[in-house]
């Protein structure tokens, strides 16, 4: 805490991982002797830079850009870029730290990193977003590369932004280096299923959690917070697999739709028109919008928070428990507070942390890198099958690790220990670097 003052989200993420590690450090003292913990907490490199750009009125704007290259023991740094006004070093470091363990859990050769800017794309024209992205990449390009650091999207960075970023990288370097960014469009080096992967992956994970309890998704009520990339695709896959998705949200409120969320309308309102969730309710007779409320009040069997960090607190968890919720899986990064996690796990609700449940996005990014490296492109079905196998494998790794350390059914402990040992062993093998 003293070394990283004011970075509260980073402190929270570190505490959450290290709270699980007591048994592994007791069993394997060589990790502590080699100062693996202290090394893991210190990023290999942190880059903070000025991003100057001009808005449509010709006014000069200045934002701050970040890239935290946290750990490359397992492969090139890998993790998304977030454009949101709340971005500062503490948020980037929490996300980068989580990313190390998440990427390790996928079993694929990728290290951990994260970046972004306090730029707010909301309400900006395409031309402004393009100028911002070009300026951002004009500094970032010298730090990234197929073998060094491979950024992707995150909140506020979708296909449009990745396109502008890739265009500027290509222009500056004069290299068509597809493997430098993931989340690209299908026509220019992207992978099938990458857009859908995080949302689909979290639902594949939920299926496994329910199966472990002897239950199925079919007919169950599902509440998904958010209505961005992760949320929309979680809704899509949950519906395809028989779940009844009855509520979703954005930062202005939530909608309850007892007839089930109309996905095409939601995609059109939030994606196509970049509108608000209230617009969905206005156009859908069976839905009502709640602007001064809490989506976790809606009784549900399955809760999938897919919006942002710390969006589900202890009180929300108590309400979910009282309403009979069976499973909570984090689609977003760290959406549940420590109090919420304690309440849920204490009450026997299945709880999957983001580093396990939302790893499908980065796993498919790694599949995109494989396709780029071999100048190949796989079909949707093949890629989705690979995603579902990876999610099942992460699920099983969490459970077997939890069993091994005497905490059966504890996905938090299983994910933290399995991710930690994988990356820590690689760090030790590489020496003091
Ligand atoms: P998007 O920007 O596409 O969507 C974010 C959504 O969350 C928007 O609907 C936004 O609403 C909503 N939101 C933001 N803050 C709040 C809030 N306080 N209350 C309610 N809704 C809110 O981002 P993504 O879907 O890509 O990412 C969502 C989360 O998933 C993040 O935590 C991200 O780190 C994580 N994640 C994303 C991955 C990916 O592949 N994209 C991979 C792994 C994790 P509004 O439209 O009003 O802003």
Boltz pocket constraint, residues with backbone or C-beta under 6 A from the ligand:
constraints:
  - pocket:
      binder: B
      contacts: [[A, 153], [A, 154], [A, 155], [A, 156], [A, 157], [A, 194], [A, 195], [A, 198], [A, 225], [A, 226], [A, 227], [A, 228], [A, 229], [A, 230], [A, 231], [A, 249], [A, 250], [A, 251], [A, 252], [A, 253], [A, 275], [A, 306], [A, 307], [A, 308], [A, 309], [A, 311], [A, 331], [A, 332], [A, 333], [A, 334], [A, 358], [A, 359], [A, 361], [A, 362]]
      max_distance: 6.0
